[in-house]
Amino acid sequence: MSLLGAWDTDPTPPTTTQPHGESGRGLHLVDAYADDWGWFQVNGTAGKYVWCEPKAVPF
């Protein structure tokens, strides 16, 4: 199992939105390519950590 993650300074929970221009596609990509994903607020900071487990792809 491999996990990928990203941290940002916005404590707002991640949500999917309609993609527009160069933004709004992040969670759509995560949904398409991950078996599972989630998030949690980072203690002591105004931020969050979003993680995902990419789908296993046979070679």
N, C-alpha and C positions, 0 to 999 in steps of 0.2 A: 504494500500500500504506500502510495506517495501522496503527500499533501502539499498544496500550494497555498500561499496566503499573501494578503496585502493589508497594510495598516494605513489609516488616514486620520486626520485630526477632527473630522466631523462625527459627533456621537450619534447622529440620526441613523436609525436602522436602515439597511439597504432595501430598496424597492425597485421593482422593474417598472420602467417607464417606456413610453413610445420613443424609439430611437429617432433622433433628428440630427442632421449634420454630423459633426464629429463626436457627439456625446450621446449617452443614454443606451449604449449597447453592452456595457460590461456584464450585467447579470444575465442578459440574453445569451451571451457566449458561455458563461458559467453553466447555465441551465442546459445548454446544448452539449457541452463537452464533459460534464462532471456527473459522476454517480451520486454524489451527495455534496452539499455545501451548507455552510452556516456562518454565524457571526457572533461576536461577543464584544461588549464594551470593555475597553482597556482600563483597568483599575488605576486610579490616581491621575488620569489624564482625560482630556476632552476628546476622546477618539474611539475608534472601533477597529477590530481585526476581522477580516472576512477570509474564510478558508474554503477550500474545495478539495475533493478527492477526484482526480481525473479518471475518466472511464478507461478501463483496461482495453487496449486494442491489440488483437493478435497480429503477429508479424507473418 
